[in-house]
Amino acid sequence: MADLEENLEFNPRRSAVYSLHGMVASSQPMATNLGLDILKKGGNAVDAAIAVSAALAVTEPRSTGIGGDCFMLYFSNSDKKVYGLDGSGRSSSQLTCEYVQQTIGAFEGDNRFHALSVTVPGAIAGWMDALDRWGSMPPSDVLAPAVKLAREGFAVAPLTAYHWKRGEAFIKRNDERSRGALLIDGRAPRAGELFRNPKLADTLERVGAEGAKAFYTGLTAEAIVKCVNKHGGVMALDDLSSHTTTFPEPISVNYKGYEVHQIPPNGQGLVALLAMNIVKGLDIGSFGHNSALYLHRCIEALRLAFADGKRYIGNPEVGPACPVEGLLSDAYTQDRIRCVLPDHANPAIKCGTPVASSSTVSFQVVDDGGNAVSMVNSNCSGFGTGLIPDGEGFQLQNRGANFCVDRTSPNCAGPRKQPYHTIIPAMVTKDGELWSTYTNIGGFMQPQGHLQLLLDQVEYGMDPQAALDQPRICLTPERDPPTVSLEDGITPHVANELRQMGHRINDGVGGQDRALFGRGQIINRTVSHGQRVWVGGSDGRADGCCMGY
């Protein structure tokens, strides 16, 4: 582990994976293989996706778990339609902006991990509702492989062990009894070490047998409420028992014949679509890939998109509706394009006025019937709050840390409200058929990754693995002008050109710091001699792989 902790030399040489029947791409080989087994047994893409979600909750707890949320896009080949699932939880009915200000001031610094940041975990309800609506197998059969994995144990992957170690302090916030669920002899497991989580196995087994009520009522719900309130948060049993999944109509833009689909707000998929609309009008494909002029246009488009996202994205259930149609309109896009200077950073990017009208896992699954799932599950930050309910084997997310205390913002903290959500799955259709299902996790990196991966493939003809292997940029949208980080592989000459254009550049980002640029998974649909062929890739910045049959 010593060498890995010091540095991670990124070797991008992987080949794309091809198959004729089904395919899974995820950040953990065991989860990928488990999902593929479900497909081979006759399960569909949704069955396999939930099985993969559960396996990732077992094998990569820093990034995901049943104490977090999920978003899903589902392509139904029978009716050629993309469906959305929003499995994000709401704040407690007792949470108010005033209480947050009186107790911690704001969700800043270490207060991002305060128990007040715990929102109702939406993942389990999302999984069960997806299976009920689109699945073909009983939940007990879908969750059984993950139950076995948790109970019998698994060998911890190297990058997972590295990040587990970094999150050890969060786990140790708990008393000795609770922290033992995610530690071995008081420490994080090492690479290759066998790790078991029998408490998580028990909870997953109950959910498989009884459904979501086994999580949102009874012993598990009581443990969650007790844990949150013990550490200074606010949560009631009714907050959990009243939780519901929503099924929003996806939003989309057309990028040169490719229809890109995202979950609507409260998610930040809108930011990705806004940026795509802008770069579409900048003739970006005429510039060299990752050249200074190319990256300058990407940076400016993302700055504009994030400015609008920060201003307008919130929970439409309890606040003003986000003007999605106006933001994605041609007229508004042209206004925003005019804000992009050809060879210099705009010194004053602000949100526009349209006409009204982090740690995370993601994966892709396609099945022999031509159906597809793009899914993201997340704790928000690494290990979320780190708080582990007594008697359970999972930690609680800190998604509420994305709330602000600005009463003029649609994202202001309040009761039973979904915060601005960073996790976003993506799908692309072309001429009514599935073309791609993809993700790039990493907090505010996600829409930035979505844009870069789309351009790599559409503008530069890369296959999924080649696109994932390219060095990326990541800007900090929390403040403008942002600092733009360049991954190692983007040349110093390009970095200097961007500085001369007025950008704040942090270049040469490598080693374990590459985590800043997220981790992607892609599966595309192609046709060869009249036969559908799946082609996929998995990000080398994670432990995972893509497999097909």
C-alpha positions, -999 to +999 in steps of 0.1 A: +000+000+000+029+024+006+035+031-031-002+035-038-006+060-010+023+081-024+012+081-060-010+065-086+006+064-120-023+063-144-018+038-172-046+045-198-040+015-220-072-005-220-092-018-249-129-013-253-150-043-245-174-058-271-203-082-267-235-092-284-259-099-255-254-080-223-228-058-206-221-042-172-195-015-164-189-005-128-161+006-105-158-028-088-150-061-107-171-081-082-201-059-087-197-060-125-194-098-125-224-101-102-246-080-124-235-100-154-246-132-136-281-117-131-283-110-169-271-146-177-298-160-155-325-141-175-328-109-155-332-077-173-311-045-171-330-031-141-327-064-122-289-064-128-286-027-120-301-031-086-279-061-079-249-041-089-260-012-067-263-035-037-229-051-044-213-017-046-229-008-013-210-038+001-177-034-016-173+004-018-189+018+013-169+050+012-187+060-020-221+045-017-245+027+005-281+022+016-277+053+037-275+074+005-295+083-026-298+071-062-308+084-096-317+063-126-324+066-163-340+036-180-342+030-217-371+007-226-364-009-260-400-019-265-413+016-267-380+034-274-385+057-244-362+070-217-377+070-182-364+088-151-362+078-114-353+103-087-344+084-055-332+113-035-344+119+000-358+150+017-348+169+047-366+163+080-399+180+086-382+197+116-353+213+096-356+250+090-331+276+077-333+294+111-324+263+130-294+256+108-282+292+113-287+290+150-270+256+154-241+256+130-243+288+110-241+272+076-231+240+059-194+250+055-161+234+065-166+206+090-202+215+094-208+199+060-206+166+079-229+176+108-259+154+116-281+182+104-269+174+068-285+140+070-315+137+046-337+107+044-318+079+025-336+074-008-316+045-023-336+015-009-370+030-020-355+038-054-342+002-058-375-014-048-396+010-069-374+004-099-378-034-096-416-030-091-420-009-122-395-023-146-378-054-131-385-090-138-371-109-108-382-110-071-362-085-049-350-114-028-333-130-058-319-096-069-303-088-035-292-124-027-258-121-043-250-089-024-262-105+008-239-134+003-210-110-006-215-091+027-219-122+048-191-143+034-168-114+027-147-101-002-111-090-008-108-052-007-096-036-039-065-014-038-080+020-046-109+012-024-086+004+005-067+037+000-098+058+002-112+037+031-081+045+050-085+082+043-120+081+056-111+062+088-115+093+110-151+097+098-159+062+109-142+067+143-167+095+151-190+066+162-188+047+194-168+015+194-197-008+189-210+011+158-177+018+142-168-019+142-192-025+113-168-008+089-134-014+105-112-044+113-096-043+147-102-005+148-087+003+114-097+004+078-092-028+058-061-031+037-058-040+000-065-077-005-078-082+031-110-101+036-138-079+048-172-090+061-203-069+069-229-093+084-250-064+097-254-050+062-262-085+050-290-088+075-306-055+065-304-063+028-319-097+034-348-082+053-354-057+025-353-085-001-379-104+019-402-076+031-396-047+007-387-011+015-408-010+046-381-031+063-359+000+060-383+029+064-401+015+094-392-008+123-357-014+138-336+001+110-357+033+109-356+036+147-318+032+146-314+060+120-336+084+139-318+077+172-283+081+155-292+114+138-307+130+169-280+117+192-254+137+171-274+169+170-295+165+139-333+164+135-351+134+122-384+117+130-398+083+122-425+100+101-397+115+079-387+080+069-421+063+067-435+091+045-406+090+020-415+084-017-396+080-049-405+102-079-405+094-116-397+127-134-399+131-171-362+134-183-351+166-199-329+167-230-311+187-257-301+177-292-264+178-298-258+174-336-284+147-340-276+130-306-304+135-280-288+137-246-311+129-216-308+139-180-329+139-148-345+173-142-339+195-111-333+190-082-304+173-100-276+192-118-281+173-151-294+207-164-259+221-160-245+195-184-273+202-210-267+240-207-230+236-214-237+212-243-261+238-259-234+265-256-205+245-270-227+233-299-227+269-311-190+274-308-178+250-336-157+233-309-149+203-331-128+225-353-101+229-326-076+202-316-086+179-288-075+193-254-059+223-271-060+257-254-088+270-276-109+239-272-105+239-234-111+276-232-145+271-248-154+242-225-144+262-195-165+292-204-195+271-213-193+253-179-189+286-161-221+299-177-239+267-171-229+265-134-239+301-129-274+293-141-275+261-121-266+278-089-293+304-094-322+282-106-318+246-094-338+237-063-366+214-052-396+222-074-419+204-049-416+232-023-400+261-041-402+280-074-401+259-105-368+259-124-374+275-158-360+245-177-377+253-210-365+288-210-329+279-200-327+254-228-343+275-255-324+285-286-329+322-279-314+319-244-286+297-256-276+324-282-275+350-254-252+328-234-230+320-264-224+358-268-208+357-233-180+335-246-150+356-257-130+339-285-096+341-268-100+354-233-118+344-201-149+365-195-141+385-163-178+388-152-198+356-157-233+359-141-265+339-143-288+349-171-325+356-171-344+331-193-379+337-205-401+317-180-420+288-195-190+141-050-181+104-033-203+084-056-205+053-077-220+050-111-225+021-135-241+011-168-261-021-176-275-033-209-294-065-216-301-089-244-335-072-250-319-039-258-329-022-226-304-001-207-298+015-172-276+044-163-275+047-125-257+067-098-257+060-061-240+082-036-232+091+001-225+127-011-190+131+006-167+102+013-186+080+039-212+108+040-214+120+076-197+089+087-225+083+113-234+046+116-268+037+131-265+013+160-268-023+150-265-015+113-237-019+087-240+014+068-233+051+072-256+080+066-252+105+038-246+142+042-266+153+011-281+182+030-247+199+031-257+211-004-283+234+012-275+270+016-289+295+041-297+322+016-334+327+018-336+341-017-322+309-031-344+280-043-319+257-026-323+273+009-326+248+037-361+240+047-385+212+059-391+181+037-370+195+009-347+179-016-313+197-019-294+206-050-282+171-061-249+165-078-255+129-089-266+126-125-269+096-149-269+103-187-283+086-218-280+094-254-304+083-282-300+088-319-329+084-344-350+070-316-326+042-307-303+039-277-268+052-286-250+055-253-255+051-215-229+068-195-218+086-163-189+104-147-191+107-110-174+132-087-197+159-072-195+191-093-172+173-117-202+153-130-216+177-156-181+186-166-173+149-172-205+144-191-196+173-215-161+161-221-170+124-226-197+134-251-173+156-271-146+130-271-170+105-288-192+127-310-166+154-321-135+132-321-148+097-328-133+080-298-146+047-285-159+045-249-126+033-234-105+059-253-128+087-242-125+076-206-087+075-208-083+111-219-070+136-194-097+159-181-103+194-168-122+203-136-132+238-126-144+248-091-179+262-096-183+274-060-166+307-069-161+326-101-137+331-117-129+295-109-096+276-106-093+252-134-074+220-127-057+202-156-050+165-153-015+153-159-013+146-197-026+181-207+007+198-218+024+226-199+022+246-231-016+244-232-016+254-195+004+285-202-018+294-231-048+292-209-031+314-183-025+340-210-062+339-218-069+349-182-078+316-166-066+305-132-048+272-138-037+244-116-019+220-139-001+187-137-027+171-113-017+135-110-014+106-086-042+101-061-053+137-068-067+124-101-098+115-080-108+151-086-117+143-122-141+115-112-146+081-126-167+072-157-185+042-171-198+040-207-217+015-228-226+023-264-248+005-289-235-001-324-246-022-354-225-046-374-239-065-404-274-059-391-265-072-356-265-051-325-231-049-307-225-034-273-191-016-268-181-004-234-154+010-212-146+015-175-125+042-160-089+034-151-091+059-122-111+033-103-108-004-095-135-016-118-140-031-152-165-036-181-176-071-189-200-085-215-213-118-228 
